[in-house]
């Protein structure tokens, strides 16, 4: 079972690395906005995997909190993006 958790963790970390590449190279702001959502979701997935491996239910609460904060961050970034474009918020 430890091999499963290692494989999933490595996959999720590679997912974050690819997301960092997209933030760096992203041709549009929309790419960068979607990547911030990816970071929140992947961070939540990493915490859920750790909660399963360590049998620690507190990490599930932290994962849910991070996910809510990631959603709020994306909403805020979209509002700033609209204001920069000149659209009415």
Number of C-alpha atoms within 10 A of each C-alpha: 6 7 8 10 15 13 11 14 17 12 13 18 15 12 15 19 13 13 22 16 12 16 19 10 11 15 10 10 13 14 14 19 18 14 21 20 20 16 20 22 20 19 19 23 19 21 21 21 20 17 18 14 14 10 10 11 12 11 19 18 14 14 21 17 12 18 20 13 14 20 15 13 16 17 14 11 17 16 15 13 16 12 12 10 9 9 9 8 9
